Amino acid sequence: METASSTRSTRSKREGPTLGRDLARIAIEAALDKKAVDVTVMDLRGISGEVDYFVIATGESDLQIKAVTEGIVMAIREQANERPAHREGQAGSSSWIVLDYFDLAVHIFTPEAREHYDLERLWGDAPSETVAEDAETVALLEGTGEDTSAE
């Protein structure tokens, strides 16, 4: 019997030309445009075989969570012609929404759910960076795309 985890671990990477790093940049910009708070990017290359990057954001109301989610989906669709391979949760009825772009997973939380699940602690071995609203670049996403997880 095949479980969900074994199915997920055997899936192939997205075949499109856009790297997870580039999708993460788009997602961060879109989240900040919708005033998400505590926007954090985590580099999971070399740590997770499932995904290269997490973008984690917090919305302070159901309406804001919906706006952040839809803003990210639209920005990635418009700028990279990509759609989520899977979407989990719905704004208004979920405290945690996940957008799965194969190389990138975007997590949008209520403040309470983010504190409870604490992905930054769970994936504490991964390099991470919280992105300021006025940031012009994200240091963690700069570079050649080589695996930097051992640094």
C-alpha positions as CSV (number, residue, x, y, z in Angstrom):
1,M,0.0,0.0,0.0
2,E,1.4,3.4,-1.0
3,T,1.2,6.2,1.5
4,A,0.9,9.9,0.9
5,S,4.5,10.4,2.1
6,S,5.9,7.7,-0.2
7,T,3.9,9.2,-3.1
8,R,5.2,12.7,-2.4
9,S,8.9,11.6,-2.1
10,T,8.9,9.9,-5.5
11,R,7.4,12.8,-7.4
12,S,9.6,14.7,-9.9
13,K,10.6,18.3,-9.7
14,R,8.7,20.9,-11.6
15,E,9.8,20.9,-15.2
16,G,9.3,24.6,-15.8
17,P,12.2,27.0,-16.3
18,T,11.7,28.9,-13.1
19,L,13.9,27.9,-10.1
20,G,12.5,27.5,-6.7
21,R,14.7,30.4,-5.6
22,D,13.1,32.7,-8.2
23,L,9.6,31.6,-7.2
24,A,10.5,32.3,-3.6
25,R,11.5,35.9,-4.5
26,I,8.2,36.4,-6.3
27,A,6.3,35.0,-3.3
28,I,8.1,37.2,-0.8
29,E,7.5,40.3,-2.8
30,A,3.8,39.4,-3.2
31,A,3.4,38.6,0.5
32,L,5.0,41.9,1.5
33,D,2.8,43.8,-1.0
34,K,-0.2,42.4,0.9
35,K,1.3,43.4,4.3
36,A,2.0,39.9,5.5
37,V,4.2,40.0,8.7
38,D,7.2,38.0,9.7
39,V,7.9,36.9,6.1
40,T,10.7,34.3,6.3
41,V,12.5,32.3,3.7
42,M,14.2,29.0,4.5
43,D,16.7,27.2,2.3
44,L,16.0,23.5,2.6
45,R,18.4,22.3,-0.2
46,G,20.4,19.5,1.2
47,I,18.0,19.1,4.2
48,S,14.8,18.1,2.5
49,G,14.4,15.9,-0.6
50,E,10.9,17.3,-1.1
51,V,11.3,21.0,-1.5
52,D,14.2,23.5,-1.9
53,Y,12.6,26.6,-0.2
54,F,9.9,27.5,2.3
55,V,8.4,31.0,2.4
56,I,6.5,31.5,5.6
57,A,4.2,34.4,6.2
58,T,1.6,35.5,8.8
59,G,-1.7,37.2,8.1
60,E,-3.4,38.9,11.0
61,S,-7.0,38.3,9.8
62,D,-8.9,35.9,7.6
63,L,-9.2,38.6,5.0
64,Q,-5.5,39.3,5.0
65,I,-4.7,35.6,4.8
66,K,-6.9,35.4,1.7
67,A,-5.3,38.5,0.2
68,V,-1.8,37.2,0.8
69,T,-2.6,33.8,-0.6
70,E,-4.3,35.1,-3.7
71,G,-1.6,37.7,-4.2
72,I,1.1,35.1,-4.2
73,V,-0.8,32.8,-6.5
74,M,-1.5,35.6,-9.0
75,A,2.1,37.0,-8.9
76,I,3.7,33.6,-9.5
77,R,1.2,32.9,-12.3
78,E,1.8,36.3,-13.9
79,Q,5.6,36.4,-13.5
80,A,6.5,32.8,-13.9
81,N,3.5,31.2,-15.5
82,E,3.3,28.6,-12.7
83,R,0.4,27.4,-10.7
84,P,0.5,25.5,-7.4
85,A,0.7,21.8,-7.9
86,H,-1.3,21.5,-4.7
87,R,-3.1,23.8,-2.4
88,E,-4.1,22.9,1.2
89,G,-6.5,25.0,3.3
90,Q,-8.9,27.8,2.6
91,A,-8.8,31.4,4.0
92,G,-11.6,31.9,6.4
93,S,-11.7,28.3,7.5
94,S,-8.1,27.3,8.0
95,S,-5.4,28.7,10.2
96,W,-2.7,27.4,7.8
97,I,-2.6,27.5,4.0
98,V,0.1,25.7,2.0
99,L,0.8,26.4,-1.7
100,D,3.0,23.7,-3.2
101,Y,5.1,24.7,-6.2
102,F,7.4,21.5,-6.0
103,D,10.7,23.4,-5.4
104,L,8.9,26.0,-3.2
105,A,6.3,25.6,-0.5
106,V,4.6,28.7,0.7
107,H,3.0,28.6,4.2
108,I,0.6,31.3,5.3
109,F,-0.5,31.1,8.9
110,T,-2.6,32.9,11.5
111,P,-0.3,34.2,14.3
112,E,-1.6,31.4,16.7
113,A,-1.0,28.6,14.2
114,R,2.5,29.9,13.3
115,E,3.5,29.9,16.9
116,H,2.0,26.5,17.4
117,Y,3.6,24.7,14.4
118,D,6.8,26.7,14.6
119,L,8.3,25.5,11.3
120,E,11.4,27.6,11.9
121,R,12.2,25.5,14.9
122,L,11.1,22.2,13.3
123,W,13.5,22.9,10.4
124,G,16.1,24.7,12.6
125,D,19.0,23.2,10.6
126,A,18.0,25.2,7.6
127,P,19.4,28.7,6.9
128,S,16.7,31.2,7.2
129,E,16.1,34.9,6.8
130,T,13.3,37.1,7.9
131,V,12.7,39.7,5.2
132,A,12.0,43.3,6.1
133,E,9.2,45.1,4.3
134,D,11.7,47.6,2.7
135,A,14.3,45.0,1.8
136,E,15.7,45.4,-1.6
137,T,17.4,42.0,-1.7
138,V,17.1,38.7,0.2
139,A,20.7,37.6,1.0
140,L,19.7,33.9,1.3
141,L,18.4,33.9,-2.3
142,E,21.4,35.7,-3.8
143,G,24.1,33.7,-5.5
144,T,24.6,31.1,-8.1
145,G,22.0,28.6,-7.0
146,E,24.6,26.2,-5.7
147,D,23.8,24.2,-2.5
148,T,24.7,26.5,0.4
149,S,23.1,24.5,3.1
150,A,26.5,23.2,4.4
151,E,27.9,26.7,5.0
